[in-house]
């Protein structure tokens, strides 16, 4: 009779978890490089041919608009079905949409409806896959390392933000927008193979009252700590973080940059470089620091840099301010994300990340439409100004004393992990 296979020791399980996390992280990194190549090239392509901030806003709406409604569905599916199969199916769908986008961009005449439709398809996949990805990848390393895992996951995304635009800026004049889209489609091979070979932790089955599609809304209604974090992210995404996607307009209107030049590519790279620096700091020197203090410092940095960006007109100031802005907003987003995820158990994180993706990504398209219309009628500086004011208000709402009080109340209600 065959002997039973011995159970893995805690150390062996831990080592396997770390290897799995690194494997998925590498695949995600290579895929994110392709995604950011697409983002920077598509924004420049549309702005160059339309000379319209509103057109850039519409494309961003197509990419992020589904996140206003579908992440709650994605969170429900994440907590209910096999996460690995769910992620692979959605990634295959996104590959098909990117290939169609490459075909549309290769046509001699601008086909804006076709571009919008293809980008919308990618956005649908992102909206559904976001909660699965955001809650499952950090869980590979266990709750004790969750904060560092969230930071490292963000680090690779932002390193791709640095490398992707630089590569995209170099390749755009050589192989064109369509060629860049084909390279992005190929980059999905790496992340799909990584997800195929890795096994994610099993999730405890939720009770009927918790597992429904409205579980995220119930969490938002009953948990004061999660509610404060999610609603604050909603305000920031709607009115402040539009600078992330209106960078072509900022570069062109305030600094006179050609959006198809290497100068613009380096500006985007500076934003990503700052974000990488902030994420690395949070996974190393700041990993043991009070996350509530980190959030406050980050928000003050965002407010200050946006205030200076309203009046800055010299190129070298743009690079410096955008770099510090990247550090600051990552301190806010990562710290809030990790704090929220460590507050709830794994089996409810899909619902939580559905809320997070709706607040963080779903409201950006609406904010972009507002920002595009305002910039079209006035200037991009007005958009930066109201974003700065919003960041100042949220700094007060998310002050450490208020967050600690909300967390204690949530624990008293039995809602914490």
N, C-alpha and C positions, 0 to 999 in steps of 0.2 A: 504494500500500500504506500502511495506517495505521502511523504511528510508534508504537513502544512507549511506554507511559506511564512517565515517569521515576520512579525510586524516590524515596520520601520521604527527605529528609535526616534526620539524627538529631534536629535541632532541631524539624523539622516533626512527626516521630513523637512527640517528647516533648510538644509542644503539643497534639496530638490526644489523647494519653493523658490529659493533665491535664483537657482539656475533657470527655472521656468519664467520667473519675472524678467530676468535679463534677456532671455530669448525673445519674449514677446515685446520687450522694450526696444530691442534692436530692430525687429521687423516693423514696429510702429514708427521708429525713427526714419527708416528709409522710405516708408509710405508717406510720412508727413513732409519729407523733402519734396516729393512729387506734388503733394497737395499745395504747398506754398509756392512752388514754381507756377502752378496753375493760377493761384489767387493773384499773385503780383502781375503776371502776364495778362490775364483776362481783364483785370481792372485797367491796366494801361492800354490794352487793345480797344476796349469800349470807350474810354475817355478820349483816346486819340482820334477815333472815327466819329464821335458824336460831339466832343467838346462840351459835355454836359455832366455836371455832378449828379443830376437827377437820374441819368442813365446808369451811372455807377451805383447809385442807391437802389435802383430797380433790380440790378443784377445781384446785389447783396441781399435784397429782399427775397429773390428766388432761392438763393443758397440757404438763407437762415430763416425765412418765413415759416417753413413747416415746424420749426422749433417752438413756435408759439402754441401749437396745439398737440403735436404728436409725441413729445417726450413723455408725457404721462402715460400714453399708450405703450411706448417703448419700455418704460419702467415697470408697468404691469406685466408685459410679456417677459421681461428679464427675470422677475421674481417668480414666474409661473412655469417657464419652459427651460429646456436645455440651452444654457447661455452660449456654449461653443457653436452649436449648429445655427443658432439665431444670428450670431455675428457673421459666420461664413456666408449665409444666404444673403444678408444685406450687403456684404462687401462685393459679392458677385454682381448684384444689381448695380452698385455704384460703378464698377468697371464698365458695364454695358453703357451707362449714361455718359461716362467720360469718353468712350470711343465714339459715341454719337456726336458729342461736342467737338471732337477733333475733326469729324467729317464736315460739320456745319461751318467751322472756322476756316476750312480749306476752300470754301466757295469764294469766287471772285467778288460777289456783292455781299454787303453786310446783311445778315439775316438775324436781326435782333430778336424776333419771336422764337426762332429756333434756338438761339443761345439761351434765352430765358427758360425755355422748356427743358433743355438738357441740364442746365444748372439747377433747376427746380427738382429734377429727378435725383441729382446728387444730394440736394438738400433734404429730400424725403428720407433717403437712406441715413444721412447724418442724424436726423431728428430721432429716428427709431433706434439707431445703434449707440447713440451717446450714453444713455443711462446704463446699458449693458457694459460698455467699455469702461466708463468712469467708475462703476461700482465693482467690477470684477477684476480688473488688472491689479489695482492696489491690494485686493484681498488675497492675492497669491502669497504674500509674505506675512500675513497674520496681523491681528489688531495692534500688537505692540510696535510694529514698524509701519503702521498705516500712514502716519504723517510724513515720514521720509519717503515712502513709496509714492504718495501723491505728488510730493515735490519733485522726485526724480522723473515721474511720468510727465510732469509739466516741463521739466528741464529739456527732455529730448524733443518735446513739441516745439519749444522755443529755440533750441539749437537748429532745428529744421527751419524755423522762421528766419534765422540768420543765413543759413546755407542755401535754402530754397530760392529766395529772391535773388541772391547773388548769381546762382547758376541760371535761373530763369532770365535774369537781365542779360547775361552773356549769350544764352542760346536763342533768345527771342529774335534778334536780327539775323541769326544764322539759319535756323530751321523754322522760324515762324511760330505763330500761336498754335497752329494745328499740331506741329511737331512736338511742342512742349506738352500738349494734352496727351499725345501718344506715350510719351515718356512717363507721364503721371499714371496712365493706365497700367503700364508695365510695373510700376513701383508697388502696386497692390499684391503682386506675387509674393513679396517678402512677408507682409503681414498676414496674408491668408495662410501661408505655409506655417508660420509661427503659431497661429491660433489652432490650426489643424492638429499639431503635435502636442499641444499643452492641454492639461486637464485642470479646469477651474474647480475651486472648492464647492462641495455640495451645499445647497441652501435648505434650511429647515422649511417645511411646508407651513405656510401661514394659515391662520384661522380664516374662515369664510369672511368675516367682517373686515379683515385686514388685507385680503388678497384681491379684492375687487379693483376694477379700473379706477375707482375713486379713492383708493387708499392714500394716494399722495395728497389729495385735497383734504382728507380727514386729518392727515398728519399736520398739514399747514394750519388747519382750524384749531387743533387741540394742543399743539406743542408751541409754547411761547418762544422758546429758544430758536427752533427751526424757522418759525414765522418771522422773527426779527432778521435773521440772516437772509432768508429768501427774498423778502420784500425789499431789503436794502440792495441786494444784487439786482433786483428788478429795476429800481430807480437808477442805479449806476449804469446798467446796460442800456436803458432807454435814452438817457440824456448825457452820460459822461463818456462811455466807452466807444462812442461813434468815431472818435479819432483813430481807432484801429483800422477802420474801413474807409474813411475819407482821407487817408493819407495822400492819394494822388491829388485831391483838391487842395489840401494844405500845402503840399510841395509846389503846386503850380501857382496858386493865388498869392500865398504869403512869401514864398522864397524864389519864385520865378524859375523853377526847375522844369526841365523837359522830362516828362514822365516815362519816356523811353530811353533815357540816358542812364549811364552808370551812376551818376550822382543820386538819382532817385532810388536806384537799387540799393545803394549804400545807406540811404536814409532809412529805408525799410529794414535793412540789416542792423542798423543801430538800435531800432526799436526792439528787434528780436534779441540782439546782444544784451541789452539791458534786461530783458525778460529772462534770458538764460542766467545772467548774473544773479538776479533776484531769486530764481528758483534754486540755483546751486547753494546760495546762502541759506535758504530755508531748509535744505536737506543736510547741511553741514553745521556751520557756525551758529545758525539760529534755530536748529532743530529742538533745542532744549529751552528756548526762550518762551516766555508767556505769549501765546498766539494772539491774545487780545491786545497786548501792547504792540505787537508786530502789525496788526491790522490798523491801529491808530496811526502809527508812524507812516505806513504805506499810504493811507488816505491823505495825510498831510502832505506827503510828497506829490501825489497826484494833483491835489489842489494847487500847490505852489507852482509846479511845472506848467500846468495849463494856464495859470494866470500870466506867467512869463511868455508863454507861447502866443498869447493874444497880440503882444506888441513886438515880438522878435521878428526881424527881417533879414538878418545876416545868416549865410549858409552854415557857418561853423556853429552858431548858436542853435540852429535846428538840430544838428547831430547831437550836441550835448544834451539839450532839453529832452529830446526823444529817447535818448539812452537812459536818462534818469527816470523818465516817465515809465519806461519798460520795467525797470527795477521796482518802482513803487506800486504799479498796478498788479504785478505778480505777487508781491507781498500780501496784498489784500485778497486776491482771488484764491491763492493756494491756501492761505491760513484759514479763510472761511470755509473752503471746501473740506479740508482735512478736519476741522473742528466739527462740522456738521456730520461727516461720515463716522467719526469716532463716537459720536453721540448716539447713533442708532445701530442696532444689530445688523449683520450681513443680510439676513433675509428681508429686511425692509429698505436696504440701500438702493435697490432698483427704483422703488417709489420715490425715495429722496432725490436720486439723481435725475429722475423725471422732472421733479419740481425745479431742481437746479438748472437743468438744461433749458427749461422753459423760461426761467427768470434770466439766465445769463445769455443764452443764445436766441431764444424766441422773441425777446423784446427788442433786440438789436435791429432787425429789419424795419420795425416800426420807427425806431429812433433814426434809422438811416433815411427813411422816407421823409421824416420831419426835417432832419439835418440837410438833406438834399434840396428840399423846397426852400428852407430858410437861406441856405447858402446861395441858391439861385437868385433869390429876391434881394438879399443883402450882401453878406460875405461870410466866408468860413470862420472868420474871427468871432462872429456873433454865436455860432454853434459852439465854438470852444468856450466862450464866456458862460453860456448857460450850463455847460457841462462842468465847468469849474465851480459854479455856485452849488450845483447838485452834490458834487463831491464834498463840499464844505458842510452841507446839511447832514449828509450821511456820516461824516466824521463824528458829529455830535451823537447821532443815533446809535452808532456802534462803538461808543466810548467803552473802555474796559469795565467800568462800574455797571453800566447797563447790561452788557453781555453776561457778566457774572450773575447778576440778579435773575436774568431770564433763564440761565442754565440751572440755577438752584431751584427755581420754580418748576422747571420741567422735570428735574429729578424727583422733587417732592410729589409730583403727579404720577410718578412711576413710568415716565416716557423715555428715560435715558437707557443706554445699553447696560 
